[in-house]
């Protein structure tokens, strides 16, 4: 049981750190001097991230697996 905890902590620290960095990089897209985007683009990004976060929370509470999702601004 101790090995499972150790592995969880190790992977959680790596994955959460990576996820936070990726979210920071998505936030960098808000720089209007480098990028052109619409309010609709922004809303799609926020909805996709919110949905993914809700799904992650549900998986921790429901012990249910989720289907892999792919994000696209053109959908």
C-alpha positions as CSV (number, residue, x, y, z in Angstrom):
1,X,0.0,0.0,0.0
2,X,2.9,2.4,0.8
3,X,4.2,2.0,-2.8
4,X,0.9,3.1,-4.2
5,X,0.9,6.2,-2.1
6,X,4.5,7.0,-3.0
7,X,3.7,6.5,-6.7
8,X,0.6,8.7,-6.4
9,X,2.5,11.6,-4.8
10,X,5.3,11.3,-7.3
11,X,3.0,11.4,-10.3
12,X,0.6,14.0,-8.9
13,X,3.4,16.4,-8.2
14,X,4.8,16.0,-11.8
15,X,1.4,16.1,-13.5
16,X,-0.1,19.0,-11.6
17,X,3.0,21.0,-12.1
18,X,2.9,20.3,-15.8
19,X,-0.9,21.1,-16.0
20,X,-0.3,24.4,-14.2
21,X,2.5,25.3,-16.7
22,X,0.2,24.4,-19.6
23,X,-2.6,26.6,-18.3
24,X,-0.1,29.5,-17.9
25,X,0.9,29.0,-21.5
26,X,-2.8,29.1,-22.6
27,X,-3.1,32.3,-20.6
28,X,-0.2,33.8,-22.7
29,X,-2.5,33.6,-25.7
30,X,-4.3,36.6,-24.3
31,X,-1.5,38.9,-25.4
32,X,-3.3,41.0,-28.1
33,X,0.0,42.3,-29.4
34,X,1.0,38.8,-30.5
35,X,-2.4,37.1,-31.2
36,X,-5.7,37.9,-32.7
37,X,-8.7,36.1,-31.1
38,X,-12.4,36.6,-30.8
39,X,-14.6,36.6,-27.7
40,X,-16.1,33.3,-29.0
41,X,-12.5,31.8,-29.2
42,X,-11.9,32.9,-25.6
43,X,-15.3,31.4,-24.4
44,X,-14.6,28.1,-26.1
45,X,-11.2,27.8,-24.4
46,X,-12.7,28.6,-21.0
47,X,-15.6,26.2,-21.5
48,X,-13.2,23.4,-22.5
49,X,-10.9,24.0,-19.5
50,X,-13.9,24.2,-17.1
51,X,-15.4,21.0,-18.5
52,X,-12.1,19.2,-18.1
53,X,-11.7,20.4,-14.5
54,X,-15.2,19.3,-13.7
55,X,-14.5,15.9,-15.2
56,X,-11.3,15.5,-13.2
57,X,-13.2,16.4,-10.0
58,X,-16.0,13.9,-10.8
59,X,-13.4,11.2,-11.4
60,X,-12.0,11.7,-7.9
61,X,-15.4,11.5,-6.3
62,X,-17.1,8.9,-8.5
63,X,-14.2,6.6,-9.4
64,X,-15.4,6.7,-13.0
65,X,-13.2,6.8,-16.0
66,X,-13.7,9.5,-18.6
67,X,-13.4,9.4,-22.4
68,X,-10.5,11.2,-23.9
69,X,-11.5,14.6,-25.3
70,X,-9.9,16.8,-27.9
71,X,-10.2,20.6,-28.0
72,X,-10.7,22.5,-31.3
73,X,-11.7,26.1,-31.9
74,X,-13.3,25.1,-35.2
75,X,-16.0,22.8,-33.7
